[in-house]
Every structure is written in C-alpha cells, then in structure tokens.
Amino acid sequence: MPEGGATPAHSDQAEMMRRAEALVPILAARRAQSLTDRRLSDATIADMVNAGLFKIMQPKNFGGHELPYGAQVAISAALAHGCGAASWLTSVIATHHWMLAKFDPQAQADVWGENSDAIVCSAFGFAEAKVTETAGGYKAAGRWTYSSGSHAASWAMIGIPVENNQKRKFALVPRSDFQVLDNWRSVALRGSGSNDISLSDAFIPNHRTIGFDEIDRVNSPGTKVNMGETYRLPTFNVFNLTGVGPTLGLAHAALASFTASMKQRRNVFGSRIPELQNIQMRTSEASAEIDAAQVVAEHHVAVLQDAANCGKALERHYLLKLQRDCAYIGRLCQATITRLVEASGAGGLDESNDVQLNQADMKGVGAHLTMGWDANCVPYGKYLLGVEQTGLI
C-alpha cells in the first residue's frame, strides 16, 4: 500500500480532484464567453483534456485512469463551481468512456488505439433515423439529438433502432461520418454545445455496435480485456448517476454565492439582509436540502463501488431505488436554487449572477432523461405496489 495508507485508486482520484479544483477559476472566467458561443472554447476543452478529466473512467488499457465508477460525481461537482457546462461535459463524457469499455475490444482500439485522448460524445435519441442491416454491419442516416460536446468529439455513440424497430443498439461513428448541426440555442446548459448531429449513409461495422441487453451485462464483451471491477457493473440505472455530480455542484456553488452576496447587502430600509429571519430560514433550508442530497449520492456511490469490488449482483429493487434517488437529488437541488433565486430579490437579477446562471444550468441537467422526477420515480412505486415493470423506465 502506498505511503500514508491511500490505495492507488484513492490517490489517483485525489489528484484528479486537485486538477479539477485548479481549473475552477479559469472556467469561471470563461463562463460568460461560453454562453455567447453556446459551447466551451477550444482552449477550455484543451485544458480539460490536458488535465485528464475525460479519461477518469477510461480503461488503463487505452490510456485512461480507470477510477471507480462514481468518481465522476465528486469531480464534476467540483467543476460546477466554475462552469455548469464544463461540469456536465466532464460527467457525461467520462460516463461514455466507461460505457465504451464494455464494447468489443476492437471498437475500443478503433477509438483510442491511435489517440487515447479521443473524446466520445453521444446522441442516444433521434428525430429521424433510417437504419438498415447490410453485410458486416449497418447503414445509418438521419438526425440524432442533443449531442453534448459534439464540437470537440472524435467519435459519437448513438442509439440505433434495429430488427424493425423492435430493439435498440448503441453504435460508434467516427467524426468523418457525422455532421454537427449548429442548432443548440438553449437557455439551460447553454455552453454545453449540445447540438444535433446528422449521418448520411454511414456504414457501421458490427463490432462497433452493442445491444442494450449486452451492455447491461456484468460480463459484457469489453471485459475480455478490461478486467477492472468498475466495468462489471450493469449500465442502465447505474448510468443515472451521470447528472448527480453537476446537480450537487451547481447547488453547492449557488448557496456559496448566495451567502457571500447576502453578507454584504442591505435592503431599502437600511436593514442588514443577513439579519432578516426569512433569509436565515431560506439559507438554512437550502443547506439542509443540499446536505440531504449529498448523503444520498454518497450512499449510492459507496454501494456501487462495494458491489463492483466484491462482485455482488445488484438486485432489481436496488436499481429502481437508485433510479428514483438520482432524480430525487435533482428535485431537492432544484428546489434549493429556486428558493435562493426567490430570496435574492432585484439584486440577484444581473445576468452575471451565479445563482441565476446555476438555476439555468440546473434546469438543463434536470431535463435529462435520467433526472426527470415524474418518469424516474414511477418504477420504484410500481415495485412497492407489486405492479409489473416493463421497459427501461
């Protein structure tokens, strides 16, 4: 064991946290420009690549850090203190790279064999998709939606319908086969560059595809070369942890900004705002919600890492609870920021106000399929009531 009693994984994660925290003031200084550009700058992407942030859960076999699943939560939360979009992209791309580790080893070599820094964006949903089976693979054409960070990506992981639209697969396409459409004009996560991408008669060889059922197995094709425990977790529901780090970080950062601002303010009657009981109540309640959300998140990270390390199977009821709780973390943190915005008054309306900016980005995270409360709370309710569950959500 290394000096000081830290395991290699813990030591590596501490170093990645240090690198993330060092980037916070740089990201904060560039945040306004990312909103104007509707994407992170090339300089910011380069800084994040150089820090190794996108490689935190990438296999060591392909130049990654191979940190335990869940490492993206704390690291992306730290980045949210500087920029919500940078936090989001780090968590999302790191999770894509964890998923890619489950693909056929040849697909991993295609992506990272010559460039271990290659970034994989995703677009699992589509506005239109024409996919036909052909010799050795598939031909795909259409438009896939909300591909965060696509401007910086060398590859895209897309969802494709197969077998007469009866099943789904994930598929990898190189940058030469897709076009980034400049259509991301959102008020939320505006700097994430979550543009649509289009394909025109792209050939996707079989080894670059994996069925939803295959990637969800603990013995997925990628485990032939990636022996690490972190790649022997199921994918669905576990994937829902992706939005948790940005959510927690945005809430923590909003509270810090709110309290720092309020300590200096007086109202029109001259009263010091921090001495007003309603402000004290809102501040305390917001901190309680964030603390509760943090505890829930840390619990699930610990459960998942223990399951991976010990080779424990995750029961269906636990995965449904995880799905519910990831969305509930979002619910708590969204309530927190809404409360802080309401208490900020006219003094909090400036376009540079971090609480306002974080609320906008929080709405973006909350709109993700894995974070919406209505859809993600129902399956566990069905389980408790003995109602049959069909589908992924």
Wavefront OBJ file of the C-alpha trace (Angstrom):
o trace
v 0.000 0.000 0.000
v 1.348 3.481 -0.833
v 2.734 5.684 1.922
v 0.017 7.275 4.008
v -2.349 4.328 3.663
v -4.078 5.575 0.487
v -4.983 2.989 -2.119
v -3.894 3.763 -5.706
v -7.485 4.483 -6.741
v -7.982 6.924 -3.871
v -4.636 8.562 -4.595
v -5.474 8.949 -8.290
v -8.914 10.337 -7.500
v -7.425 12.877 -5.103
v -5.060 14.022 -7.845
v -7.910 14.355 -10.342
v -9.879 16.362 -7.785
v -6.874 18.642 -7.346
v -6.687 19.186 -11.104
v -10.423 19.878 -11.326
v -10.306 22.404 -8.496
v -7.320 24.135 -10.109
v -9.407 24.706 -13.244
v -12.359 26.306 -11.410
v -11.179 29.955 -11.594
v -10.230 29.513 -15.256
v -13.638 28.054 -16.094
v -15.397 30.809 -14.149
v -13.518 33.485 -16.090
v -14.551 31.904 -19.399
v -18.153 31.118 -18.479
v -19.672 34.262 -19.999
v -17.941 33.628 -23.322
v -19.197 30.044 -23.388
v -22.739 31.380 -23.096
v -22.161 33.678 -26.056
v -20.511 30.926 -28.111
v -23.028 28.257 -26.984
v -20.110 25.877 -26.456
v -16.920 25.578 -24.463
v -13.917 27.155 -26.157
v -11.148 25.135 -27.757
v -8.836 26.402 -25.017
v -11.163 25.108 -22.307
v -11.509 21.704 -23.960
v -7.711 21.558 -24.279
v -7.282 22.395 -20.589
v -9.725 19.659 -19.628
v -8.032 17.150 -21.928
v -4.599 18.050 -20.559
v -5.925 17.582 -17.026
v -7.164 14.114 -17.983
v -10.705 14.834 -16.818
v -12.436 12.996 -19.658
v -10.289 9.908 -19.012
v -11.157 9.401 -15.347
v -13.144 6.195 -16.032
v -11.452 5.237 -19.298
v -9.660 1.855 -19.135
v -5.955 1.838 -18.339
v -5.545 -0.478 -21.337
v -6.359 2.532 -23.503
v -4.549 5.273 -21.612
v -7.223 6.098 -19.023
v -7.143 6.492 -15.252
v -9.722 3.750 -14.638
v -11.104 5.335 -11.469
v -14.029 3.579 -9.774
v -17.483 4.247 -11.166
v -18.889 7.191 -9.229
v -15.652 9.184 -9.343
v -17.349 11.448 -11.870
v -19.757 12.638 -9.173
v -17.233 14.421 -6.943
v -15.033 15.601 -9.823
v -17.849 17.093 -11.885
v -19.362 18.639 -8.746
v -16.095 20.459 -8.126
v -16.039 21.799 -11.700
v -19.586 23.170 -11.331
v -18.175 25.866 -9.044
v -16.623 27.350 -12.174
v -18.939 26.382 -15.033
v -22.036 24.204 -15.220
v -21.406 23.220 -18.841
v -17.848 22.054 -18.093
v -19.166 20.032 -15.178
v -21.847 18.461 -17.357
v -19.485 17.564 -20.191
v -16.969 16.015 -17.805
v -19.529 13.734 -16.204
v -21.240 12.832 -19.476
v -18.087 12.155 -21.492
v -16.425 10.253 -18.644
v -19.513 8.038 -18.482
v -19.454 7.499 -22.266
v -15.869 6.295 -21.937
v -16.906 3.912 -19.150
v -19.610 2.574 -21.466
v -17.191 2.246 -24.385
v -15.062 -0.018 -22.172
v -17.914 -2.539 -22.455
v -17.843 -2.633 -26.274
v -15.952 -5.163 -28.359
v -12.198 -4.630 -27.790
v -11.719 -3.836 -31.484
v -14.188 -0.939 -31.191
v -12.183 0.435 -28.271
v -8.998 0.129 -30.318
v -10.690 1.946 -33.216
v -11.429 4.896 -30.931
v -8.379 5.048 -28.677
v -5.752 2.955 -30.460
v -4.009 5.933 -32.043
v -5.261 8.676 -29.736
v -6.053 7.910 -26.114
v -7.340 11.496 -25.737
v -10.147 10.921 -28.255
v -13.487 12.235 -26.940
v -16.746 10.345 -27.434
v -19.955 12.392 -27.461
v -23.370 10.754 -27.584
v -26.805 11.104 -29.117
v -28.984 8.257 -27.934
v -32.244 9.749 -29.168
v -33.134 10.691 -32.721
v -35.567 12.917 -34.555
v -35.360 10.648 -37.575
v -33.290 7.546 -38.239
v -33.091 5.156 -41.145
v -31.011 2.122 -40.218
v -30.721 -0.902 -42.465
v -28.806 -4.096 -41.891
v -26.165 -4.835 -44.516
v -23.209 -7.174 -44.965
v -20.950 -6.853 -41.913
v -22.971 -4.191 -40.145
v -25.494 -1.400 -40.653
v -26.087 1.645 -42.838
v -27.422 4.662 -40.923
v -28.817 8.027 -41.940
v -30.815 10.654 -40.075
v -30.629 13.233 -37.320
v -29.696 12.455 -33.730
v -30.429 14.949 -30.976
v -28.759 16.750 -28.043
v -25.154 15.665 -28.516
v -23.329 17.500 -25.723
v -19.753 18.422 -26.608
v -20.085 17.163 -30.168
v -17.932 20.016 -31.486
v -14.961 18.578 -29.568
v -15.604 14.890 -30.230
v -13.696 12.494 -32.468
v -16.447 9.871 -32.212
v -20.150 9.732 -31.418
v -22.022 6.987 -29.592
v -25.548 6.917 -30.994
v -28.652 4.856 -30.368
v -29.945 2.951 -33.398
v -33.207 1.047 -33.949
v -32.734 -2.495 -35.232
v -34.886 -5.521 -36.043
v -37.795 -3.496 -37.448
v -37.564 -1.016 -34.595
v -38.127 -3.755 -32.045
v -34.722 -3.436 -30.395
v -32.033 -0.830 -29.785
v -28.270 -0.845 -30.033
v -25.544 1.617 -29.233
v -23.253 2.305 -32.191
v -19.991 4.196 -32.686
v -19.410 6.511 -35.643
v -16.211 8.483 -36.382
v -16.170 12.262 -36.835
v -15.787 11.813 -40.606
v -19.234 10.175 -40.704
v -21.305 12.771 -38.857
v -22.017 16.468 -39.214
v -22.575 18.770 -36.232
v -25.653 20.946 -36.762
v -25.478 24.415 -35.234
v -28.889 24.345 -33.562
v -28.229 24.468 -29.794
v -29.852 27.694 -28.570
v -30.942 26.753 -25.086
v -31.146 28.965 -22.020
v -30.005 25.956 -19.951
v -26.518 24.420 -20.175
v -26.059 26.914 -22.986
v -22.295 26.421 -23.012
v -22.517 22.647 -23.491
v -22.789 22.762 -27.288
v -25.492 20.098 -27.242
v -26.161 20.337 -30.967
v -27.860 17.706 -33.081
v -25.708 15.569 -35.367
v -26.607 14.112 -38.747
v -25.474 10.999 -40.621
v -25.804 10.299 -44.318
v -25.498 6.676 -45.375
v -22.788 5.913 -42.806
v -21.541 2.328 -42.574
v -21.258 0.979 -39.019
v -19.439 -2.373 -38.739
v -20.914 -4.915 -36.346
v -18.019 -4.711 -33.894
v -18.810 -1.043 -33.287
v -22.321 -1.877 -32.074
v -23.595 -3.376 -28.852
v -27.132 -4.307 -27.872
v -28.813 -2.652 -24.929
v -29.018 -6.098 -23.330
v -25.308 -6.818 -23.920
v -24.002 -3.570 -22.453
v -26.131 -4.115 -19.365
v -24.401 -7.408 -18.535
v -21.610 -7.659 -15.996
v -19.690 -9.828 -18.491
v -20.030 -7.537 -21.492
v -17.703 -8.061 -24.497
v -15.258 -5.427 -23.247
v -14.488 -7.315 -20.064
v -12.350 -9.684 -22.129
v -9.626 -7.029 -21.995
v -10.815 -4.664 -19.267
v -10.625 -6.735 -16.106
v -11.244 -3.876 -13.690
v -14.175 -4.259 -11.317
v -15.721 -0.971 -12.403
v -16.618 -2.443 -15.812
v -18.573 -5.295 -14.229
v -21.489 -3.145 -13.143
v -24.748 -3.055 -15.106
v -25.257 0.022 -17.262
v -28.901 1.067 -17.057
v -29.985 2.836 -13.872
v -26.308 2.919 -12.857
v -25.871 5.366 -15.753
v -28.359 7.666 -13.996
v -25.596 8.824 -11.670
v -24.316 10.940 -14.585
v -26.362 14.025 -13.725
v -25.828 13.849 -9.972
v -22.396 15.479 -9.816
v -23.324 18.572 -11.838
v -26.546 18.877 -9.853
v -24.810 18.793 -6.482
v -22.041 21.110 -7.610
v -24.421 23.708 -9.017
v -26.433 23.688 -5.776
v -23.355 23.955 -3.543
v -21.963 26.769 -5.680
v -25.286 28.633 -5.697
v -25.506 28.534 -1.900
v -21.910 29.732 -1.549
v -22.543 32.607 -3.959
v -25.840 33.497 -2.267
v -24.411 33.647 1.255
v -21.348 35.625 0.158
v -23.586 38.168 -1.586
v -26.118 38.467 1.224
v -23.465 39.156 3.853
v -22.740 42.466 2.110
v -26.278 43.625 1.364
v -28.821 45.939 2.986
v -32.431 46.410 1.963
v -34.034 49.761 1.004
v -34.804 50.435 4.674
v -31.162 50.055 5.640
v -31.545 46.734 7.438
v -28.732 44.231 7.033
v -30.194 41.424 4.957
v -28.363 38.571 6.754
v -30.150 39.614 9.944
v -33.601 39.083 8.414
v -35.216 35.894 9.683
v -36.738 34.920 6.337
v -33.286 34.996 4.740
v -31.874 32.938 7.577
v -34.666 30.375 7.149
v -34.195 30.084 3.384
v -30.445 29.741 3.790
v -30.767 27.038 6.427
v -33.405 25.094 4.488
v -31.342 25.267 1.307
v -28.293 23.924 3.133
v -30.377 21.092 4.618
v -31.616 20.060 1.164
v -28.104 20.072 -0.251
v -26.763 18.075 2.706
v -29.543 15.514 2.305
v -28.887 15.203 -1.427
v -25.159 14.803 -0.769
v -25.729 11.993 1.733
v -27.962 10.110 -0.721
v -25.413 10.486 -3.509
v -22.501 9.319 -1.363
v -24.524 6.327 -0.200
v -25.149 5.148 -3.739
v -21.561 5.721 -4.857
v -20.414 3.581 -1.917
v -22.944 0.831 -2.697
v -21.939 0.689 -6.362
v -18.226 0.643 -5.627
v -18.679 -2.054 -2.999
v -20.735 -4.144 -5.405
v -18.044 -3.792 -8.061
v -15.180 -4.585 -5.701
v -16.897 -7.614 -4.162
v -18.569 -8.904 -7.303
v -22.022 -8.510 -5.757
v -25.073 -8.653 -8.001
v -27.263 -5.562 -7.797
v -30.858 -6.557 -7.182
v -33.601 -5.123 -9.366
v -35.251 -3.301 -6.461
v -31.963 -1.554 -5.632
v -31.515 -0.374 -9.228
v -35.033 1.047 -9.195
v -34.285 2.843 -5.940
v -31.073 4.221 -7.463
v -33.070 5.496 -10.433
v -35.548 7.165 -8.085
v -32.880 8.690 -5.858
v -30.811 10.213 -8.666
v -33.906 12.066 -9.815
v -34.781 12.991 -6.224
v -31.344 14.536 -5.757
v -32.220 16.698 -8.737
v -35.596 17.543 -7.228
v -34.021 18.620 -3.936
v -31.318 20.721 -5.579
v -33.699 22.394 -7.994
v -35.880 23.378 -5.031
v -32.784 24.753 -3.319
v -31.794 27.031 -6.180
v -35.361 28.190 -6.772
v -35.574 29.176 -3.102
v -32.298 31.105 -3.332
v -33.338 32.907 -6.526
v -36.607 33.975 -4.910
v -34.741 35.308 -1.872
v -32.179 37.205 -3.955
v -34.578 39.982 -4.903
v -33.757 42.566 -7.557
v -30.112 42.415 -6.536
v -29.892 38.897 -7.882
v -31.236 39.619 -11.376
v -27.967 40.598 -13.017
v -27.055 38.359 -15.948
v -23.718 37.545 -14.299
v -25.299 36.406 -11.037
v -24.068 32.888 -10.280
v -27.301 31.817 -8.602
v -29.285 32.734 -11.716
v -26.750 31.078 -14.016
v -26.722 27.947 -11.912
v -30.508 27.776 -11.900
v -30.491 27.860 -15.698
v -27.892 25.095 -15.906
v -29.729 23.082 -13.274
v -32.818 23.143 -15.479
v -30.732 21.666 -18.265
v -29.468 18.812 -16.112
v -32.971 18.236 -14.773
v -34.343 17.909 -18.305
v -32.146 14.888 -19.000
v -33.932 11.542 -19.321
v -32.232 10.218 -16.190
v -33.084 13.183 -13.962
v -36.766 13.933 -14.575
v -38.693 13.164 -11.415
v -42.032 12.062 -12.897
v -40.594 9.351 -15.129
v -37.906 8.122 -12.742
v -39.942 7.900 -9.541
v -42.685 5.696 -11.012
v -40.767 2.386 -11.402
v -39.961 2.132 -7.689
v -43.557 2.962 -6.851
v -44.623 0.117 -9.130
v -42.199 -2.191 -7.351
v -43.573 -1.290 -3.917
v -47.136 -1.817 -5.133
v -46.443 -5.081 -6.941
v -47.200 -3.679 -10.393
v -45.290 -5.252 -13.270
v -42.484 -3.084 -14.668
v -41.825 -3.089 -18.413
v -39.180 -1.152 -20.323
v -36.141 0.712 -19.042
v -38.199 3.473 -17.393
l 1 2 3 4 5 6 7 8 9 10 11 12 13 14 15 16 17 18 19 20 21 22 23 24 25 26 27 28 29 30 31 32 33 34 35 36 37 38 39 40 41 42 43 44 45 46 47 48 49 50 51 52 53 54 55 56 57 58 59 60 61 62 63 64 65 66 67 68 69 70 71 72 73 74 75 76 77 78 79 80 81 82 83 84 85 86 87 88 89 90 91 92 93 94 95 96 97 98 99 100 101 102 103 104 105 106 107 108 109 110 111 112 113 114 115 116 117 118 119 120 121 122 123 124 125 126 127 128 129 130 131 132 133 134 135 136 137 138 139 140 141 142 143 144 145 146 147 148 149 150 151 152 153 154 155 156 157 158 159 160 161 162 163 164 165 166 167 168 169 170 171 172 173 174 175 176 177 178 179 180 181 182 183 184 185 186 187 188 189 190 191 192 193 194 195 196 197 198 199 200 201 202 203 204 205 206 207 208 209 210 211 212 213 214 215 216 217 218 219 220 221 222 223 224 225 226 227 228 229 230 231 232 233 234 235 236 237 238 239 240 241 242 243 244 245 246 247 248 249 250 251 252 253 254 255 256 257 258 259 260 261 262 263 264 265 266 267 268 269 270 271 272 273 274 275 276 277 278 279 280 281 282 283 284 285 286 287 288 289 290 291 292 293 294 295 296 297 298 299 300 301 302 303 304 305 306 307 308 309 310 311 312 313 314 315 316 317 318 319 320 321 322 323 324 325 326 327 328 329 330 331 332 333 334 335 336 337 338 339 340 341 342 343 344 345 346 347 348 349 350 351 352 353 354 355 356 357 358 359 360 361 362 363 364 365 366 367 368 369 370 371 372 373 374 375 376 377 378 379 380 381 382 383 384 385 386 387 388 389 390 391 392 393
